[in-house]
């Protein structure tokens, strides 16, 4: 708001206001009205300190009356409205910095009443609706710049009430919702841009209730489950596009609970275990696609704990590891797929070096642990012994500059991590060294 003092001068029948202003562009109407209370009836005009006209109108019985117009510091019209006895009564136009119409609203005794319209810069309608006693009422419609509808909403007493329909720019329905005085109600449906059903949900008393279904764009189910008073409950299944299940298990009070099984897209069991309060607990088993055991061990509140065993598809032991609440304590020797003993590193009591190998014994990873977590250098290799990646770890998280390499040794990507999250600029290259992409995180 503008802070100003007013000097009143009578010139040719007009009361001229000289405004000493700040650089803001809005007029403080409350201060203007205080000055008008003591003025005789007649036309009034105000100017900014730079001489640009700020407002013009008419005073009757010390109150704003008739048409009033306001301008910004550049002399561009900012608003225009009709007044009666100091209150807005009738249409009000608001304009942008270029003088283009932003909105048209209607007032009755200073309260929004009647049609309301917002416009895009090119004068296309952006939003239209209706006010009743200052509250949104009946149908409101928003439009894309193209003129196509973005949504149609029903309001009552300023609350969403009835069916609300949203659209894509291609005119297809995006989703349909129903409200009762602002509270979600009944069946809601969501669609892909091509019109294919995406999701079906149900509300009761404003909370998700009953069956829940999601679909892939090919029409096959993606997720099935159910809600009770807004919380996931009972059996839930996630599906691949080919309708094979991805994950199957139960929820209790919106948290995974009990046995969950996860599968490959081809239908093979990939891993299984129990959850308690949405955290992995007890024994978990991981499998190769041929059904052979890949690893087995125990979780406590989502952290590896106790003895873990890792195996090759031919049942040969790869390595045993001892964990304590997510910290790696020590390991056995590392074995090749043929049973040959390989150097495990110096890890003991949570500290030391650590190595991993490919099945035939080629080095795959060399790292250092401190207090049971990866720390300092972390370096991986391709099976041809070329470096695959290298960087720094701190308390088990990637930090600083990391580089990744193609099988032929050429740089594949490089950038910075902060707590295992990519930050800053990352560059990506082809196997021949050509810059393919630059991304910012």
N, C-alpha and C positions, 0 to 999 in steps of 0.2 A: 504494500500500500504506500501511497505517496504521503509524506509529511509536508505540510505547507502552511503558510499564513496567507490570508486573503486581504487585499486592498480593494475597496469598492469605489468605483468611479462611474458617474452617470454620463453617458455619451450618446447623444442622438436617441434618447428614449431607451437605451439598453443599459442594464447594470453590468459593468465590465469587471470581472474578477481577475486580479493579477496573482498568479500562484507562484510562490517560491517553492520549488520542488526538488526532490531527489531525482535519481536517474531511473526510478521505476516508472512503469507505464500505466498503472491502474490508479483511478481516482478513489479517494476515501470518501464515499458518499455520506457516511455518518457525519463527517466534519462539514461537508457541504451543506447538509440539511440543517445543522445547528446555525449556520450563518443565514440560511434562508428564512428562519423563523422571525428574524427582525427586519426583513426586507419588505418594501412595498410591492404590490402586485406588478407584474409585467415581465417582459423577456429578460433573460439572464444569459450571460456568456462568460466563460472562464478561459484563461490562457495560461500556458506554462511560462516559466521564467524566460524561455527563449523566444517567446512571442507566438509560438504555435498554439492554435486553438485547442483547448482541452475538453470543453463541453459547451452545450447550448441548450436552453430550454425555456420554460415559462413558470413563473411563480404565481400562485393564487392562494390568498389567505395564508401566506407564509409557507406554503407547501408546494412541492414539485407537482406540476400539472401539465397535461398534454404530452406532446412528443419531446423527448430528451435524447440527445446524441452525445457520444463521447469519442474522443480521438486519442491516439497514442502520441508519443513524443515526436514521431516522424510525420505527424499530421495525417495519418491514415485512420479512417473510421474504425473504432473498436467495438461499439455497441450502439443500439438504438432501441428505445422502448417507450411505451405510452404509460403515463402516470395519471392517477386521480387521487386527490387529497393525500399526496405524498407516498402513495403506494403504487406498485406496478399493477396495471390493469390493461390487459391486451397483449399483443404480440411483442416479443423481444428478439432482436437479431444480434448475434455475436459474430465478430469477424476476426480473421487471422491477421498476421502482420502485414499481409499484402492487400487487405481489404476484401478478401474473398469470404463469403458466408460460411461460418462454422456451424451455426445452429439457429433454429427458429423454435422458440417456445412461447407458451401463452400463460398469462398470469391473471388471477382474480384476487384482488386485495392482498397482493404480495405473495400469493401461494400459487404454485404451478397448477394449472388447470387447462385441460384440453390437449390438442395434438402437440407432439414434440418431434423435431427432425434434426438430424446431424448430417453434414455434407462432407464429401471428399473435396480436395482442393480443386478438382475439375468440375465441381458442382454436382457430381453424382451423389445420390442419397447413400449415406453410410449406415444410418440407423433411424428408424421411425417407431413411434409409440404414442402412448396417451397417458396423461396424468389426471388423477381424480383426487382433489383435495390434497395436493402435494405428494401423492403416492402413485407409483407405477400401477397402471390398471389396463386390463384387456390385453390385446395382442401387441407385442413388440417384435420388430423384424430388423435384423442386421444384414447388410449386403457386402459382398466382395466388391473391390473397385470395378470389376467387370460388369457389375449390376446384378449378378446372380445372388440368390439368397444364401447367407451364411447360417442363419438360424431364424426360427420363429418361436417366440416364447409367450406364454400366457402368464399374466400377473393379476394378483388381487391383493389390495392393501399393501402394495410394495413387495409382496412375496411371490415367488414362483408358484403358480397354481394351475394344475391341469397338464396337458401334454406340451412338451418342449421338443422341437425337432431341429437337429443340426444337419448341415449339408456340406458336401465337398464342392469344390469349384466346378466339377463336372456335372453338378446338379443332383448327383446321387446322394441318398440319405446316409449321413455318417453315424448318427445315433439318435434314438428316441428315448426320452425320459418322461416320467410323470411325477408331479409333486402335488401335495395338498398343503396349502398355506406354508410353503417353504420346506416341507418335509418330504424326502423321497418316498415314493409309494409304488407298489405294483411291479410289473415286468418292465425292464429296460432292455433295449436291444442296440447292439453296435454292429457296424458293417464295414467291410473293406471298400475302397474306392470303386471297385467294379460291381458293388451291390451284393457281394457274397457275405453271408452272415459271419460275423467275427466273434460275438460274445452275447450271452443271455444271462441276465441276473435278475434277482427279485428282491424287493424291499417290503418290510412290514414294520410299521411304527418307526420309520426312518432308518432301520438297520437291515443289512443284508440277511436274507432268510431263505431257506430252501435250496433247491438245486442251483448249481453254477456250471455253466458250459462255455468253453471257448473252442474255436474252430480254426484250423489252418485254411489258407485261402483256397485250397483245392476242395474244401468242404468236409474233410475228415476232422474228427475231434482232436483238439489240442490239449484241453484240460477238462476234467469232470470232477465234481466234488459237491459239497453242500455247506451251508452256513446255518448257524443257530445263534440268534440275537447278535448278529454282526461278527461272529467268530467262526473260523474254519473248524469243521468238526467231521468225524467219521472218515471214511475212505476217500482218498484223492488219487487220481491217476493223471499223469502227464504222458502225452503221446507224441511220437515222431509223426512226420507227414504221411508215412506209409501205414499208419494206424497201429504200429507196434508200440507197446508201452515203453516209456523212458524211465519213469519213476512211479512206484506204487507203495502207498503206506497210509497211515492214519494221522489225523490231527486231533488234538484235544485242547480246547480253549485257545485256538489259533496257533498252536505250536505242534511241531512234529512230535509224535509220541509212539513208542513201540517200534516194531520191525518195519524197516523200509528196504525195498529192493530196487536196484537200478540196472537197466539193460542197455545193450548196444542197439543200434538201429536195425541190425539183422536179427535181433531177438535173443541174443545170448546174455545170460546173467553176468553183469560186470562187477558189481559189488553189493554187499548187503550188511546191515547192522541195525542197531537199536538207537532210538533217540529218547531223551528225557528232557522235557522243557526246551525242545528245539535244539538241543546239543547232543552230539554223538556221545554214546556211553556204551560200556561193555565191549564185547568182542565184535570186530569188523573183519570181513573177509573180502578180498579182491581177487578177481579171476582173469585169466587170459580168455581170448575168444573161443579157444578149444575146450573151455571148462576147467582147465588145470589151475591149480592154486598159484596166484601171483604173490600175495602177501597176506599175513594174518597178524592181528595184534589187538590191543585194547585201548579204548579212549576213556578218559575221565573228564567230564565237562568240556568236551570238544578238543582235548589235548591228548596226544599220544602219551601212553604211560605203561611202563612195564616192558616185557619182552615182545619184540616184533621180529617176525621171520619173513624173508624175501626169497623167492624161488624163480627158477627158469621154467619154461613150458615143459621141459623133460623131467620135472620134479627135482632137479639138482638144486641144492641150497645155494643161494647167492650170498646172503649175509644175514647174521642175526644182529639186532641192535637193541640196546637197553635205553629206555626213555624214562624221564621223570617229569610229568606235567608239562610236556612240550619241549623239554630240553633233552638233547641227545647226550647220554652219559658216556657210553663206550660201545664198541662194535667188536664182532668176531673178525676173523680173516675174511677177505673178499674172495669168492671162488668164481672161476670161469664156468661156462656151460659144460665143460668137460671135467670139472672138479679140480682144476689146478688152483693152488693157493696163490693169491695175489696180495701185494703189499697194501695193507689197510690204512696206513698212516700211523701217526703217533697219538691219536686221540685216547685220552685217559682222564677219568673224572671231569668230564665236560670240556676239557681243553686239549688242543693239539690239531694236527693236520688230518685231513679226511680225503679219501679217494673213492671214485666210482669207476667202473669199467664196462666196456661193451662185452657181449657174450664170449667172444673169442679172446678177450684179455686186453684189447686196446684201451688206453686210458680215455675216460669220458669226462671226468670232473676232478679238479683238485681245489681244495678249499681249506680254510682254517676255522676252527670253532673256539669261542671264548664263552665260558659259563653256559655251555650247552647250545649256543646259538651261532650261526655262521657270522664270522667277523673277519674284516680285512679282505684280502684278495679272494676272488671267486672266478674261476677260469674253467671253461668248458671246451671240449675238442670234438671235431668230427671224427668219424671212424677212420678216415685217412690220415689222422694225426694233425690236420690243420686246425687252427684255433676256430672255435665256433662262437665264443663270446668271452668277454672279460670285463670285470668291474669290481667295485668295492661293496662289501656288506657291513652293516653295523647293527648288531643285535637282531640279526635275522632279516633285515630289510635292505633293499637295494638303495644305495646312496651315490650321489655324484655321477661322473661321466661313465657311461657304458657303451661298449661297441659290440656289434654282432657282425659275423662274417659268413659269406657264402662258402660252399664246399670247396671252391677253387681258391679260397684265401682272400678274395676281393671283399672289401667292406660292404656289408648289406644295410646297416643302419647305425646311427650314432646319436646320442643325446644324453640328457641328464635325468636322473631319478631323485625324488625326495620321498623317503619312506615308502619305497616301492611303487610310487606313482610317477608317471612321466610328467615332466615340467619343461617349460621353455621350448626351444626349437629342436625338432628332430628331423634328420635328413635320411632319406632312403635311396639306395642305389641298386642298379642292376648288376648282374654277374660280370658285366664288362666295364663297370665303373661309371655308368651313365647315371646322373642324378634323375631319379624318378619322381620324387615328391618331397616337399618340405611342409611339415605340420607343426602347429603350435599347440601347446598344452598348458 
